[in-house]
Amino acid sequence: MKIRRLVLEFLFHYFYVTIMLGFAFIGCNPRLNDVFLTPIDVNKDSIFIKDNVNLKGKEITLQNKIIFFNNGAQLTNGHIVGHNIQIIASPDKIFQNISISGDWATKNARIEWFAGENLDDPYQNYLALTNWVLVNGEVFINKMIPMATSSNRDFFNGGKNIVISGAQKESSGLILMTQHENQFYSYFRSDHGYNLDLKNITIATDDYNKGVISSNNPEYFFAGCYYQKQLNPRAKPSIQKIKIDNCIFKGNMAISIYGAHSDNQSIQEFYKNSKIEKIKITNSEFHNVNAPLGFVNMGYDSIIIQKNKVYDFAGAFITVAESGMEASYYKSNRQNKKYVEITNNLFENFRVFSTPKERMLTPCVIKGGYGTMNFENNTLKNLISNNPDSDVFTMYYTCSSPGKCTFANNNILNVIGRGSQSHPACILKDRGASNLLIENNQITLEKEALVKNGVLKNINEPLTNLDGSRFLCALIQIGNQSDFSKHLIIKNNNISIPYLNMATEIYDVSAFTFHKNRITIEAFCPSNTPMSVSKDDVFFLGRQRLDRLNDTKPNDFECRDNQINISNIPNKKFQYIYFPDGVQVGTIDHPDKNPNFKHVIIQDGFTIQNTSLGLTMLDGEFHQYDLTINGKNNNFIVYDHNGANHLRPNAKSFKEKIRIADYSGSDSGSPFALIADSYQQLIVDNHDGSDINLLSYSYITSLYNLSKEENLICNFQINWKDKKGKSGKSHFYLHLNNQSRLFSLEDENGKFVKLDPSSPQPKSQKINAEVVSTNRISENPRPELMTGNHHLKNAELKLTNCHNIASFSIDFSVIKAGKEPINAVEAKKIISNSKIGTR
């Protein structure tokens, strides 16, 4: 302090000599008071205050001046109207009973100049700070200064800029002593709001300094502007920037909270005023600051949240919500939302919080907007809430159709909520972005996190004990069934989680890429709760979307090179992709004419146990499946969910190759689909069962999914090895008549005999097959058609007598056979001439 004082004294004497040589000198002039009471010469740009000057209650106006104060000199008893005024003085009191106004240009303004050196009166400190905010002064702080308003319903309403910087951020700043009643009362509140520029300071609450950690909504309010009909009906927030750099915040405060409604302004005014041009938060630390930045119904040109560390928070770090407006204002609000960048931040909690009801624990809640969100290179650790009436997300982003979002290169550890029926848990939530990229993320959820949020009693409790009514959890929630235009890319992510019981919803995708992801799930369980819109056994849940416009081209649906490992599936069913039929695909009067996707490509690997892996055929022109299923005692079923309002095949062509390490084949359902111009192959390394499923047939499916113009031939070629190492092969075919839609097979006279799967008698019909085997014929597998009770129920084609088969491969092809009736001889020729199914 002595060194600083000597430096200041040297500067004062230097400027004193300079002024004497050429600038106006006022200070020792015996007519000083007269000079202050008359206009000052505009050519004189400096004033030197050497001794105390009493303005005697007068008001003076100064323009374009630098005022120097000698040590101990003061101005007293008056009012100064200043324009472009700068002050150079030591950190002593220089104003006694002085008020100021105007538009000053004072940099490094000191609270001490009004409040004195001790700064032991929080209310006087607050008044001193408001003096500088009133005239747009830039305040400099070199110690922690307590601040308090006169009551918890007090606020300052004046000025537009709050600019504060500090000497050392760890020891320079403000201590907030007043906990205001709500967001309508704060240290700084005005109808238009405040530009905020904070640098190199600490702002702490009195509670935090006393060791109080809060899970509540903000309890201290620093700056803002919030519309409310009863309390602040004139509010029209309009600010240019909020900038925070290299600062520390401690305690449950709202640093900047704004809200704008439409009742008090036209749409044009709302579009212009309800906007923050730039929000930039960089290189700062936040400790137990639950919801520091809130902007309800506010637009923005850019939001930059970069290189910050956020610890122990219980709410959304930044919220840009939309609510309570008249419907006509929403479009203007969203057009005002442009660019968001949240990058290279750390969000970490060291304790479990009970997030306030209906709130979210998350780095961001960004709603609305036509712009772009980049959420990249962030680390999130242990964001856990045990309140079943709140949510926890790594990110919540919802925007209008033009919006884009990138979620990439993030490291996510233990981000999970309580997962109740009203607030299901999920890792990532997006609604509405037309282009969504989820790439190169490490997402890990440990079993210990489920103990911390109260889902499990202890880490040794089996996950299969969880009740879905107590804990609902999905991996990702995406899509809002709006316009079915989303381009969704999920690639190169490594995801490890202990438990799922809800599907990832991808309702509105028009293009989908799921590529090179590694997903490990300890238990994939049923939710056992009727409220869940998800199916219990589905990983990706979607819908056949609305009829695609004629002037648009279909995109692709691709799942390539993913590895999905699931240790325990109690339900014994895992539907990888489930797109059921529904009203979305059209009506009888206006059937869906266009396919949803051009190519449907699914080429993935699975490690599962005791499970039937299911896959629903999507509405696409060309399908290609290549799946590898490792693990013990598994099955594969392909589902065809077409219906009466979709009068065309699900696919123009279909290629399928399924490799199963250990095959059970005991569940109903087929590994093959009845699709014309298809070649399908099932390869099994180890078989231990009595039957092998071949085809599941529904009269309704064939009626609406197969061409009415063509006969079809189903050609089966089977190769096997028995448990003694002997090999054999079998060949047979079925004819599907284009008029009756029923199967026929060749009899001993070379004629087709109708097989009606709806016939109640007999319950099964054996199909003759050409067999070449090293075993006796009685031990060979034989095909049988197991009939249903009526047309609406499936009939199943199976290979029976397969208990001695150790491994096998089945080649299945469906060949178009023309429009006219054919016999068995003609069918054989068609098969021999067909290139479908050739290896």
N, C-alpha and C positions, 0 to 999 in steps of 0.2 A: 504494500500500500504506500509506503514512504517513497519508493522508487517511482510509482505511478504519479504520486503527487508532485515530485520534483520534475518529472517529465512534463506534466501539465503546466507547472509554473514557468518552465522554460518556454513552452509554446505560447503562454499568455504574454510573456515579456517580448518574445519575438514578434508576435502579431502587434503588440503595443507599439514597438519601434516602427514597424511597417506602416501602421496607420498614421503615426505622427509624420512620416515622410510623404505620404500622398493621399491617404484616405481620410474620411470624416472621423474626427475624434470627439467623442462625447463621453464624459465620465467625470472629469475634474472641472468641467466648465461650470462656473457658478450659475449659469442660466440653463442648466440641464433640464429642469422641470419645464421651462418654457419651450425648449426644443421638442420635448416629448408631446407637448400639448398642441403643437402646430404641425402641418404637413412637413415631411422630411424630404430633402432634396433627393430625387431619383438617381442622381449621379453618385451619391454617397452610398456604398454598398456594405459598410461595416459599422458596427456600433460596439464600443468597449465600455462595459459596466465595471467600474473600479470600486465604487462605494455603493451603499444602500441608496435606492431611489424610491421615493414614495410618490405614487401616481395620484394620491388623494382622491380616489374614487372615480377618476376619469377613464375614458376609453380612448385608446390611441390605435391608429392603423399603421401598419408597417408592411412594406412590400420589398421583396428581393433583397433581404438583409441577412448578414451573418452577425449574430450578437455574441460577443465574448464577455464572459463573467470572470472577474478576478476572484481569488479565493475569498470566500466569506461575503461577497457582494450579493445583494438581493434586490429584486423588484417587489414592491408591496402595494396592496390596496388599489386595485384597478382591473381593467379589462383590456386585453390586447387582441385586436383583429389582425391576423397575420396572413400574408400571401407569399409563398416561397420563402419562408423564414427558416434559417438554420441557427443552431445554438452550439457553442463550444464552451463547456464548463466542467469543473471537477464534479465528482459525485456527491455534492452537498446540496442543501436546500437553497434554491435561488428564487423561488416564487413563494411569497407569503400573502395569502388572501388575494390571489390573482386568478382570474378566469381567462380562458383563451377561446378563440373561435377562428374560423377561416380555413384555409388550406395550406398548412405549413409543409415544409420540406425537410424537417428535422430528422437527421439520421442519428442513431445511437442516443435517442432520447432516454432520459433516466426517470424512473419512478421517484427516485430520491429528490429530484428537483422540486417536486410538489410535496412529497410526504416526509422528507427528512432522512437522515442517515440511518436511524435505528430501525425503521420499518417494522415497528412492533404493533402497529394498529392495522389489522387486516382491512377494515372498512376504508380507512384513509388511503391505504395502498391501492385498493380497488378504484377509488375516486381519482387517484393520480393516473392510473392506467387509462381510465375512461377519458381523461383530458387529452391524452395523446391520440387515442382512437378517434376522438371527435375531430381532430385536425389532421388526421392521416399521418401522424408521426410514426417513425420507426423506432421501437423501444429496444433498448439494450439492457440486459440483466446480468449481474455477476454474482448473484447469491440466490438462495431460495427465499421467496417472498410470499407470505401468507396473504390471501385475498378473501374478502367476505362482503356480501351485499347486506343491505340493512335488514332484510328478512328473506324467507324462502319464497316470497312472491315478488321479489324485486327484480329489476333488470335495467340495463342501459339501452336506450333507443336513440342512437345518433352515430353519424360517421358510417363509412363503408369499408374501411380497411383495418384489419388487426394484423400488425406486423411486429413480431417479437423475435429477437435473437439473443443468444447467451454467450458468455465467455467460455464456460465448460459445461457440456450438456449434463454431466452427472451432478453438478452442484449449482447450476444456474437455472432459475425457473420460478414457477408459481405453485403454491399450495392452496388448493380449493377448500375453503372452510365451510361454505354454505351448500347444503344439500337441498336443491330446489324442489318444490312441490311436484312439478311435472314439466314436460317439455315446453310448455307455454311460458315458463319463467326460467330465466337463465342469466348468466353474467352479461351476455350480449345478445340482444334480440331486437330486430327491427322489422318493419314491414317488407323491406327488400332484401334483408340478409347482409352478410359481411363477407368480403374477400378475406381470406385467412392465409397468412404467410408466417409459419413458425419454423425456426431453424436453431439447432444446437441448444435446446433447452429441455428441461424436465417439467412436466405438469403432473402433480400428484394430488390425490384426494386426502383429506384429513383422516378418513377411515382407513385407507390403505396404510398410511404412516403409523396408525395404531394397531396394525395387524389384522384388520377386518377384510376377509375375502368374501365376495358376494357372487351369488348365482342369478341375481335379479336383473331385470331390465335396467338401463342407465339410471343412476341416482343423483349424479351431478351433471349439470348442463352448462357447457361453456359458451357456445355460439350457435345461433340458428334463427330460423324464421318458420313458423308453423301455422298454417291456416286452420282456423276453427271458428265456426259461426258465432259462438258465444264469447270467446276469449280474444280472438284476433281476426275479425272478418275482413280487415283491409289488407291482409298479407298477400303480397305478390312477389314471391322470391325471384330475384334476378341478380345473379352474381357471376363474376368473371372467372375466379379461380379459387381453389383451395389447395395450398401447397404446404407440405410438411416434410422437412428433411433433417435427418440426423438428430432426432428428438427421442425422448423417453416419456412414456405415459404410464402412470401407475394408479390403478383404482377404477372403479366402475363409473365412468363418465361418458357422456356424449360430447365429443369434441366439436362436431359439426352435424347438426340435425335439421333437416329442412323438409317441408311438406307443402304442396300446392294443390288446391282444388280449382274447380272451374266456375264456381258460383259467382265469383266477384270479377270476372273478366270475360271478354269475348274469346272465341277460338283463336282469332288472329293475335290478340294480346297474350293469350296462354302460350301459343307457339313461340312467340318472341321472348317472353319474360321467364317462363318456367324452365330455366335452363342454366346449367353451369358449364362454362366453356371448357374448363380444364380442372381435373382433380388429379393431383400427383402426390403420392405418399411414398417416400423413399428412405432407406437406410435408418429406419427408426425401430424402437422397441416399444411393445405394448404389454403391460402386465395387469391381468384381471380387468381389462377394458372390454366389457362384454359386447357392446354394440356402439362403437365410437363414431361411425359414419353412416348416416341414414338420409336418404333422399327419396321421399315418397312423391310420386307423380312429377318428378323432375327429369329434364333431359340433360344430355351431356354431349360434348364433342369428343372428349377423351377422358378415360379414367386409367391412370397408371398406378399400380400398386407393385412396388419393386424393391427387392432386397431388404425386406423388413423381417423382424422377429416378433411373433405374437405368441404370448404365453398365457395359459390359464384363463381362457375366456369361455363364456357360456352362451353366446349369441352369435349372430352374423357379424363378421368384422365390417363388411360394407353391404348395405342394403339399398337397392334401387327398386322400390316396389311400385305397384300401381293399384289404386283402390279408391273407391268412393267418388269417382268422377261420373259425370253424365256421359252416356255412351258415345255421344258425338265427339268427345274430346280425346278418346283413346288413340285414334289414328294420329292426331297431331303430337300427342305425347310420345308415341313410338317412333315417329319420324325424327324426333329430336334426340334419339339415342343412337350414338354412332360407334365408338370404338372403346373396348375394354382390354387392358393388358394386366394380368396378374402373374408375375414371373419372379422366380428366384427368391421366394419367401419361405420362411419357416413358421409353421403353425403347430404349436406343441402345448399340450396340457400335462400337468404333473398330478392332477387329481380328477376324480369323476365329478361332473357337475350335474345338477338338476336343472336343465334348461327350462326357462319360463314356458308356461303353457302356450301352445300354438305358435311357438317361436322355433328358430332353427339354429343349431350349432354348426357353423360352416364358415369358410372364408368369405363366401359371397352369396348373395341372393340378388340376381339381376333379372328383372322381369320386364318384358316388352322389348321394343327396339327393332330396328331394321339393320343393325350394324354387325360388328364382328367382336367376338370374345376370344382372347388367347389366354389360356390358363396353362402355363408351362414352367417346368423346372422348379416346382414347389415341393416342399417336404411337409407332410402332415403326419403328426404322431399323437396317438392316444386322445383323440377327440371322442369322448364317451359321455353319453347322457343316460341317466336312469329314469327320466321322466317319460312315461308312456304317452303323454299328451304333447310331445314335441318331436322334432325331427333332427337327424344328424346326416349331413352330406359332405362329401369332399367338395362339391360344387353344385349350385342350383342355378341353371340358366334357362330362361324361357324367352323366346322372341318370336316375332312374326316371320312369315315365310322367307323373306329375303335374308334373314340372319344367318351368320356363320359362326362356328365354334370349333376351336382346337383345344383339346385336352391332352397334353403330350409331355413325356419325360418327367413325370411326377413320381414321387416316392410316397406311398400312402401306407401307413401302419396303424391299425386299430382305430378306424373311424366307423363308429357304429352307434345306433340309437337303441331304444328299448324295444322298438318293433311291435307296437300294439296294432289292433285292427284299424284304428283311426289314423295311425301314423306308422305304416309299415317301414321297416328299415331297408335302406339300400345304400350302395356305395356312391353312386353317381346318378344325378337327376338332370335330364335335359328335356325341354319341351319346345318344339317348334322350329329349331334351327334347320334351314334348308340343307346346309352342309355341315356335318358333324364328323370330326376326326378325333378318334381316341387312339393314341399311338405311343408305344415305348414307355408305358407306365408300369411301375412295380406296385402292386396292390396286395397287401397282406393283412389278414385278420387272424389274430391268435385266439385260441380257445379261452385264454385268460381274460380277454376283453369281455367275453360273455359272462364271466363270473363277476367282473367289476360292475357291469350294468344291471346285474340282478337276474339275468336269464338263467344261469346255471348256479346251483348251490356251491359247487366246488369244481375244481379242474378235473376231478376223477369221475364226475357224473356223466353217464353216457349221453351223447348228443341226441340219440334216438328217444330219450325221455322227454325232450322238449315238446310242449303243447303249442300248436300253431296259434291258438287263441291268446297265448302269452307272448309269442314272439314270431312275427312274420318278417321274412327277410328275402330280398331280391338282390341280384348283383347290380343291375342298372335299370333305371326307369327312363324310357325314351319314347317320345312320340305322343301325340295328342289326338289322333284320328281326325285331323283337320282337312288337309288338302292332298295328302298322300304324295308329297313331292320330295321327301327327305332323301338326301344322299348320305348314307351312313357308312363310315369306314372305321373298323376296329382292328388294329393290327399290331403285332410285335409286343403285346402286353404279357406280363407274367403275373398271374393272379392266384393267390393261395388263401383259401377261406375254409373255416371248419363246417359251415352249415348254410344251406339254402332251403327254402320251402316255397318260394314264389318264382314265377317266370320273369325273365327280362322281356319287357314289352317293346316291340318294334312295330307298332301298328301302322304307321304312315309312311313306310319306306318305299321309294320307287327304285332305289339302287342300294344294294347292301354288299359290303365287303368285310368278311371276317377272316383274317389272314395271319398265320404264324403266331397265334396266341397259345400260351401254355396255361391251363387252368387246372388247379388241384382243389378238390372239394372233399372234405372228410366225410360228410353225411349230406345226402340229398333226400330230404324227408317230405312227406305229405303235410300240408298245413292243417288239414282236418277242421277247417272253418268255412262255412258256406258263404261268408262275405267276400272271400278272395275272388277277384276277377280272373286271377291266374288259375291255371290247372296245376294240380299238385305234382304232376310228373313231367312238367314241361320246362325246358331250358330257355328257348326262344319262342315267345308267343306273339303271333301276329294275326292279321286278317287279310283275306282276299280283298283287295282294295276296290274302290269305285272304278267303273268302266273308264279305261284310259282314253283320253281325247284322241280323235282320229289323226290330228296333225302332230302328234308327238310320237317319238320312237320309244319302245320299251328298253329299259336298262337291264343290267345283270344282277343276279343274286348269287354271290360266291362265298363259299366257306372252304378255304384251302389251307392245308398244312398246319392245322391246329391239332393240339394234343390235349385231350380232356381226360383227367384221371379222377375217379370217384371211388372212394373206399367202401362206402356203405350206402345202399339204396334200399331201405326197408320196404318200400312199395313194390320193389322188383320191376319197376317200369321207369324208363327214362326216355322221354320224347325230346329229341334234340331240337327239332324244328316242328312247330305245330301251327299251321295256318288253316283253321277250319273254314268251311263254307259259311256263308251268312248273307244277310240282306245287302251287304256292301257290293256284291258282285252283280246286282241287277235284279230284274223281276221277270216274270213270265212274259209280260207284255213288252218289256224292253230288256231283252237278255244282253248280258255282257258280250261284246263282239271282239274285244281285243285282249291279248294276253298281258298280264302284269309285267312279266319279265321276258327278256330275249333268251338268255342262257341261265339255267340254274345248275351251278357246279358245286358239288359238295365232295371234298376229298380230304378227309380228316381221320385221325386216329383216336381210339378210346381205350382206356383201361378201366374195366368195370367188373363186377362180380354178381352172379346170380340174377341177371337183369335182361329184360327184353328192351333193346334199344329201338326206339321208334323214330320214323321220319315221315312227315307229311309231304306229299307231292304239292309243290307250289304251282301256281298258274303261270307256266312258262312255255315257250316254244320248244326249247331244246334242253334236255336234262342229261346230266352226266354225274353219276355217283361213284365214288371210289373210297370205300371205308375199310379200315382195319380195326377189329375189335379184339383186344387182348383181355386176359383174365379168365376166370373159371365160370363154366356153366351159364353161358350167355345165349341170347337169341337176337334176331333182327327182324323187324316188321316195317314194311313200307305201307303207308296209308294213302288212300285216294278219296278225297272228300268232295268230289263234284256233286252237283245237284241240279234240280229242275230249272233253276234260273241261270244256268251256265251251259248253253247248248253247244258245246264243242269239247274236244279232248283237252285234258290238262297239258298234254305235250304232243308236239308233232313227231318228235323222236326221243328215245330214252335209252341210255346206256348205263349199266349198273354193274359194279364189281364189289362184292362184299367178301372180306376175308375174316373168318372167325377162328380164333385159336382153340376155343373149347365151346362146343355147341350143345345146347340142350334141346331146343326145338319143341319144347313141351307146350308152350303157350299157343293159343289160337292166334291166327294172323299169318300173313305171308311175307316172305322176303322178296317177293316179286310183285310187280304191278301189271295189270292187264292193259298195256298200252301198245297200240299198233306201231310197227316199225321199230321195235325195241329189241335190244339184246341185253340179257341180264345173266349174271354169273354169281354163284355162291360157292366159295371154297372153304372147307372146314378141315382143320388139322386134326382135331380130336373130337369124336362123337361118342356119346354114351347115353343112348336113349332108345326108345322103341319105334317112334315115328319121326318123320321129317316133313315139315310143312312145305307145301309147294305153291298153292294159290288160294287166295280167299276171293270168293265170287259173290257179288251181289247183283241181282237183276236190275235194281235201280242204278247201280254204278254203270253197268254195261249199257243201259238204255240211254244215259246222258253223256257218257264219257267215250263211247266208241262210235265210229262212223256208221250211220245208217245205210251208207252206200256200199260198204265193203263187207265181205265175209272175212273172218280172221282164222288163222291156224296157229295154235299154241304148240310149239315144238319143244320137247324136253329131251335132253341128252344127259345121262347120268353115268359118272364113273366113280367107282368105289374100291376100297380095300377093306377086307374084313380083319378081324382081330388076329387071324393066323397069318396075315400077310398076303392072302390071295386076292386077286383083283377081279373085277367084273364091270360090265357096263350095261346100260339099259337105254332103250329109245322108245318113245311113244309120242303121239300127238293128239290134240283135240281140235275139233272144228267148231267155231262159234258162228252159228247161222245168222245172217244179217236180217232175217225176217222174224224168226222166233226169239232171237237173242239167247238161245239155249245151246249148250254144248252137245256135240255128237262125237262118237268114236267109231273106228273101223271094226266091223264084225268079221267073222271068219270067211264071209263071202265077198269081202271087199266093199261092203256097203256101210254107210254111216247109220248108226243107231243113236237116236236122241237120248241124251242124259238130262233129265229135268231135275235140277237141284231143289225145286220146290216140292217135289213129290214126297209125300210122307212115307211111302213104301217103295222099295226097301230103304232103310236108313243109310245104307251105303251101297255104292255101285262100284264093282271092280272094273278096272280098265285094263284091257289086254295090252301087253307091251312086248316089243322085241328085246330079248335078253341074251346076252353072251356072258357066260360066267364060268369060272373054274369050280364053282360050288354046285350043289344040287339045286334044282329049280325051286324046291319047296323052301329053301333057306334064303332065296333072293328077295330083295325088297320088291314090293308090288304097289302100284298106284291105285288109290281108291278115292272116289268122290263121296264125301260125307255130306249128306243132304241136310238142308234146313227145313223148317216147318212151313214157310211160305216165302213168297218172292222178296219180302222186305228183309228177311234174315239171310245171312251169308251161308253159302255152302263152302266147304273146304276140300281142296284137293291135297291128299297126303300120300307119302310113301309109308306103307306099313311093313311090318316084319323086318325092321331095321336094327334089331338089338345086337346083331353080330357085326355091323358096319363100324369100323374104327375111324375112317376118314373118307371124305367124298368131295366131289365137285359136281355142280349141276349147271348146265348151260341151257338157258331158257330164252326163246325168241318168239316174238309175235309177228306174224307175216300177213300182210294184206293178200286176199285171195280173189279179188274181183267182185263184181256185182251179181253174177249169175250163180245159181246153185252148182255145187261141185260134188264129185264122188271121192272115194278114198284114193283111187289111183291118181286122179288129178291133184289131189292134195299132196301126195308124195312127190309128184313132179315139181310142184310149186316149191316144196321144201328143198329139193335137191338143187333147184335153179336159184334159190335165194342166196344172196351174199350176207344176209343178216345172220350173225352168230358164228361166222367162220373165224377160226383162230389164226 
